[in-house]
Amino acid sequence: MQNKLKIINDPVHGFIKIPYEILFDVIEHPYFQRLRRISQTGLLNLIFPGATHTRFHHALGATHLMFTALETLKLKGVEVSKEEEKGAMLAILMHDIGHGPFSHALESMLMDDWHHENLSLLLMNRLNETFDGQLSTAIEMFQGKYHRKFFNQLISSQLDVDRLDYLKRDSFFTGVSEGNINTQRIISMMNVCEEGELVIDAKGIYSIENFLTARMFMYWQVYYHKTSALAEFLLVRILERAKYLVSQGIDLPATENLKYFLYREKSSATDEDVQRFTQMDDNDVIQAMKSWQNSDDFILSYWCTCIIQRNLPKTIISSHPFEPEFIEEKIKNTNEFFGIDNGNELVHEIKRKLLPYNTDKQPIYLLQKDGKKIRMDESEDQLLSGLMVNMTTRYILTFPREFSKINS
């Protein structure tokens, strides 16, 4: 009989225990193993060479943090049954199972705005059939419908174990120390109030503020870094362009599954869609881009070459939208330099916005010594959360680097 209660060595959290056999069974399933071939951070390794970790890594790490969080709550007198613990760990283990190649960048392109959470739910339901209903509690928690609210919040809220893992993990692999949060300290401050909601012991306020600032810095320094934003934008444009060319009768070399989605018309998902989607990973897209560098279509060839050879277009970042005249000048220069008439395809303004702390959507509550709870941004002790309630927007203009060398 196979021993399924494994210990996994993780570079971020150390040793991770797999305490239930069903967790091991889900990890072994092809749907989950596919996550080994899906990058956690898209093309971020073009900017931060160490960022080559995968969704597989992240899902295991988040599951470990869920286990730790529930152990902490149990020590504080919160009753958690084995079924609930198993359900919560399964829910967070599978929360990203529906991610497509290169994660967020391509999900709308491949499956007509099918958000990865919809796909995750669909795949969870299929796995639930495979495992005779053992995932029912997990699915209820994943959907935010479980009657004890703190379980839903640990899976998805402004302070969930998903965020705790990806911030610490992405900080570790990119080498950006500003994102390095103390997950153990934050988890040790978690509690459950009388209403059954997740709260933070009041003395933990600065750890939480540090978590919010770390997340904000990671977004602007890493995820929304102008070159990161550009690489993700180019991926989407490449597939859109490929889909357009295919619709015009142009044959493009691609793996069988990617080709299927390039030719696929808009419709609700079929069994074949799902079957093919779960066969696809980052490698399909990388292979296609390598081939499409030689495409007769200048735009597709140009973009694919930019990514594969890492000779990326130029970017300028601003806190205000760029003047239309300035953009028009870049388009004119592009047309003249390359001798084309569709230079507007190569000049784009990309917009990124971030609200570090949303006071409307599941605010974080502090549990005071008298048992009352208070919103963190209203606490007299808060230093930073009051400053994080405003949206910040940045505009990134991208255009070919070639003619900018001439002008500089």
C-alpha positions, -999 to 999 in steps of 0.1 A, spaced: 0 0 0 14 34 -10 22 59 17 4 91 8 12 111 39 42 128 24 65 156 34 76 180 7 106 202 9 97 238 -1 124 265 -5 101 292 10 83 275 40 106 245 46 89 211 51 53 209 41 31 180 54 4 163 34 -18 152 63 -47 136 43 -46 110 16 -71 128 -5 -47 158 -8 -21 135 -22 -46 119 -46 -55 154 -59 -19 164 -63 -12 132 -83 -40 139 -107 -31 151 -142 -52 183 -138 -29 193 -109 4 180 -123 -2 204 -152 4 233 -129 41 222 -128 42 236 -164 24 268 -157 45 298 -145 33 315 -114 44 349 -127 40 347 -165 70 362 -183 84 379 -152 116 359 -156 124 382 -185 128 410 -159 137 390 -127 156 359 -139 149 339 -107 111 341 -112 108 307 -128 85 291 -100 52 276 -109 16 274 -99 23 240 -85 48 255 -60 23 282 -50 -6 258 -45 14 236 -22 27 266 -2 -8 281 2 -21 247 14 7 246 40 -3 281 53 -39 270 55 -29 241 77 -8 264 99 -36 290 101 -62 263 112 -37 249 138 -34 284 152 -71 289 154 -76 256 171 -51 266 198 -72 297 204 -103 276 211 -119 277 176 -135 243 169 -124 229 135 -135 194 125 -113 170 105 -138 174 76 -135 212 77 -97 211 79 -96 187 50 -121 208 30 -102 241 35 -69 225 26 -84 210 -6 -101 242 -15 -68 262 -14 -49 234 -30 -72 235 -60 -79 273 -61 -56 278 -92 -63 245 -110 -81 263 -138 -52 286 -148 -43 285 -184 -9 290 -200 10 320 -186 -18 324 -160 -38 356 -162 -25 369 -194 -42 344 -217 -73 331 -199 -98 355 -217 -81 349 -250 -83 312 -250 -117 306 -234 -138 338 -242 -136 356 -209 -137 323 -189 -121 335 -157 -97 310 -142 -120 308 -111 -149 295 -133 -125 269 -148 -112 260 -114 -147 253 -102 -156 233 -133 -124 211 -128 -131 208 -91 -166 194 -98 -151 169 -123 -125 158 -97 -153 156 -71 -170 130 -93 -137 111 -97 -132 111 -59 -168 101 -50 -179 134 -35 -149 139 -12 -144 175 -24 -179 188 -17 -170 208 14 -140 222 -4 -161 234 -33 -186 250 -9 -157 269 8 -141 278 -26 -174 294 -37 -176 314 -4 -208 296 6 -197 277 37 -218 286 68 -187 294 89 -175 325 72 -139 324 83 -131 294 62 -143 313 31 -122 343 41 -90 322 46 -94 311 10 -104 345 -5 -104 379 11 -80 408 15 -60 387 39 -61 352 27 -35 324 26 -33 327 -12 -20 362 -9 3 353 20 20 326 0 23 344 -34 38 375 -18 64 357 1 71 333 -27 73 359 -55 95 381 -32 118 351 -26 121 341 -63 124 377 -77 148 388 -50 126 418 -43 129 420 -5 102 447 -1 76 419 -6 90 396 21 63 393 47 64 374 80 37 349 73 42 331 107 36 363 126 5 372 106 -10 338 110 -3 338 147 -24 369 150 -54 354 133 -86 348 153 -123 343 149 -149 366 164 -183 357 178 -200 362 144 -177 335 130 -156 359 109 -119 361 105 -103 389 125 -68 399 136 -58 403 172 -54 441 177 -17 438 187 -10 425 152 -20 457 134 15 466 123 22 432 108 -10 436 87 0 471 77 34 458 67 16 430 47 -5 457 28 25 479 20 45 448 9 17 439 -14 16 475 -28 53 475 -34 53 441 -51 26 453 -75 44 485 -85 79 470 -84 72 436 -98 37 427 -112 31 462 -127 68 470 -134 66 486 -168 84 458 -186 63 431 -168 32 449 -179 46 451 -214 54 414 -216 20 403 -204 4 428 -228 24 414 -257 14 378 -249 -23 388 -252 -17 407 -284 3 378 -299 -26 354 -294 -52 379 -306 -31 385 -337 -27 348 -343 -65 342 -339 -72 371 -363 -48 357 -389 -63 322 -386 -98 337 -392 -84 353 -424 -75 318 -437 -37 320 -428 -23 287 -415 -1 291 -385 20 262 -370 9 254 -335 4 223 -312 -28 205 -318 -45 219 -287 -34 255 -292 -45 253 -328 -79 241 -316 -84 273 -295 -71 296 -323 -99 282 -346 -125 279 -319 -156 302 -324 -172 319 -294 -195 296 -275 -200 281 -241 -175 255 -231 -179 219 -243 -164 187 -229 -138 189 -257 -129 225 -247 -122 214 -212 -103 182 -222 -81 202 -245 -76 231 -221 -63 207 -194 -37 194 -219 -22 228 -225 5 247 -207 32 273 -212 52 251 -235 24 252 -262 26 290 -263 64 292 -262 67 267 -290 42 287 -311 61 320 -305 93 304 -316 77 293 -348 58 325 -354 90 346 -353 93 335 -390 57 344 -399 50 364 -431 28 387 -409 52 415 -398 33 423 -366 31 387 -354 67 380 -363 79 413 -346 62 406 -313 72 370 -311 108 379 -318 107 406 -291 97 380 -265 118 350 -276 149 370 -281 141 394 -253 145 425 -274 115 442 -260 99 474 -273 106 507 -254 84 518 -226 77 551 -209 57 553 -177 36 582 -165 10 590 -139 -11 608 -166 -25 596 -200 -2 604 -229 -11 632 -253 -28 619 -285 -3 640 -306 27 623 -289 12 588 -296 5 598 -332 41 608 -336 53 574 -324 29 557 -349 42 579 -377 78 571 -368 70 534 -367 54 534 -402 83 553 -417 110 532 -400 95 498 -410 79 509 -443 44 497 -431 10 513 -428 -3 496 -396 22 510 -371 -7 517 -348 -6 480 -340 29 484 -325 22 515 -304 0 512 -273 -9 528 -241 -12 503 -213 -30 512 -181 -25 497 -147 -43 506 -115 -41 495 -79 -62 500 -48 -39 487 -20 -66 484 6 -103 482 -2 -124 494 27 -157 484 11 -148 449 0 -143 426 31 -124 451 53 -99 437 78 -112 438 114 -91 439 146 -103 420 177 -98 441 208 -92 428 243 -128 435 253 -139 412 225 -152 440 203 -141 443 167 -130 474 149 -121 482 113 -84 484 108 -85 518 90 -106 532 118 -82 521 146 -63 548 165 -32 527 162 -31 525 124 -2 543 108 -6 535 71 -39 518 63 -57 552 61 -32 562 33 -39 530 13 -75 536 5 -69 555 -27 -66 541 -62 -33 548 -80 -31 546 -118 0 544 -141 1 547 -179 27 529 -199 34 538 -235 51 511 -256 66 516 -291 94 500 -312 129 504 -298 145 505 -332 136 540 -343 140 554 -308 177 545 -311 179 568 -341 161 596 -324 182 594 -292 
